[in-house]
Amino acid sequence: MDRAARDRLKWKCRRGLLELDLVLERYLRQYPEDAELAELLDLPDNDLWDIVSGRSDRFDGNLRDIVTRLRAN
């Protein structure tokens, strides 16, 4: 992943929910080049927060690993 792609990913992690911002910021520090994260970041804030917080399992099955890592943060 090049610098421009990392910067775009970091920018997409800026959300409207503080809780989500904190989780995503912590996640990016551990996994700065996780391109799979971009697919999840296309979701609306509330849907993404429900997935990250474990209230929803409505996400593509191929994203299970990244969701597991996000929930661990």
C-alpha contacts under 8 A as a table, 3 or more apart, distances in Angstrom:
res1	aa1	res2	aa2	distance
1	M	5	A	6.12
1	M	6	R	6.66
1	M	33	E	6.22
1	M	35	A	7.76
2	D	5	A	5.42
2	D	6	R	6.39
3	R	6	R	5.06
3	R	7	D	6.10
4	A	7	D	5.05
4	A	8	R	6.19
5	A	8	R	5.08
5	A	9	L	6.17
6	R	9	L	5.06
6	R	10	K	6.13
6	R	32	P	7.08
6	R	33	E	6.46
7	D	10	K	5.04
7	D	11	W	6.12
8	R	11	W	5.03
8	R	12	K	6.16
9	L	12	K	5.12
9	L	13	C	6.40
9	L	35	A	7.84
9	L	37	L	7.84
9	L	38	A	6.38
10	K	13	C	5.19
10	K	14	R	7.13
10	K	28	L	7.47
11	W	14	R	5.56
12	K	15	R	7.31
12	K	38	A	7.64
12	K	41	L	6.58
13	C	21	D	6.58
13	C	24	L	6.02
13	C	25	E	7.16
13	C	41	L	6.98
14	R	21	D	5.95
15	R	18	L	7.31
15	R	20	L	6.74
15	R	21	D	5.73
15	R	45	D	6.79
16	G	20	L	7.88
16	G	21	D	7.63
16	G	45	D	6.85
17	L	20	L	5.30
17	L	21	D	6.25
17	L	45	D	6.92
18	L	21	D	4.95
18	L	22	L	6.22
19	E	22	L	5.26
19	E	23	V	6.40
20	L	23	V	5.19
20	L	24	L	6.04
20	L	45	D	7.79
20	L	49	W	6.20
21	D	24	L	5.26
21	D	25	E	5.94
22	L	25	E	5.19
22	L	26	R	6.20
23	V	26	R	5.27
23	V	27	Y	6.10
23	V	70	L	7.24
23	V	73	N	6.34
24	L	27	Y	4.91
24	L	28	L	6.09
24	L	70	L	7.65
25	E	28	L	5.24
25	E	29	R	6.45
26	R	29	R	5.28
26	R	30	Q	6.74
26	R	73	N	7.03
27	Y	30	Q	5.30
27	Y	31	Y	6.00
27	Y	32	P	7.74
27	Y	70	L	6.56
27	Y	73	N	6.62
28	L	31	Y	4.92
28	L	32	P	4.60
28	L	33	E	7.72
28	L	34	D	7.94
29	R	32	P	5.73
31	Y	34	D	5.68
34	D	37	L	5.83
35	A	38	A	5.77
35	A	39	E	7.95
36	E	39	E	5.76
36	E	40	L	7.31
36	E	63	L	7.34
36	E	66	I	7.19
37	L	40	L	5.35
37	L	41	L	6.30
37	L	66	I	7.06
38	A	41	L	5.00
38	A	42	D	6.72
39	E	42	D	5.58
39	E	43	L	7.80
40	L	43	L	5.77
40	L	48	L	7.09
41	L	44	P	7.70
41	L	48	L	7.43
43	L	47	D	6.36
43	L	48	L	5.84
44	P	47	D	5.46
44	P	48	L	6.14
45	D	48	L	5.13
45	D	49	W	6.03
46	N	49	W	5.07
46	N	50	D	6.15
47	D	50	D	5.13
47	D	51	I	6.38
47	D	56	S	7.97
48	L	51	I	5.14
48	L	52	V	6.15
49	W	52	V	5.02
49	W	53	S	5.83
50	D	53	S	5.27
50	D	54	G	6.07
50	D	55	R	4.87
50	D	56	S	5.24
51	I	54	G	5.19
51	I	55	R	5.95
51	I	56	S	4.75
51	I	57	D	5.99
51	I	58	R	7.18
51	I	59	F	7.58
51	I	67	V	7.45
52	V	55	R	7.70
52	V	67	V	6.55
52	V	70	L	6.15
52	V	71	R	5.34
53	S	56	S	7.78
53	S	71	R	6.42
54	G	57	D	7.02
54	G	71	R	7.14
59	F	63	L	7.12
59	F	64	R	7.96
60	D	63	L	5.68
60	D	64	R	7.42
61	G	64	R	5.43
62	N	65	D	7.50
63	L	66	I	5.51
63	L	67	V	6.20
64	R	67	V	5.12
64	R	68	T	6.09
65	D	68	T	5.10
65	D	69	R	6.34
66	I	69	R	5.02
66	I	70	L	6.10
67	V	70	L	4.98
67	V	71	R	6.05
68	T	71	R	5.18
68	T	72	A	6.26
69	R	72	A	5.11
69	R	73	N	6.65
70	L	73	N	5.34
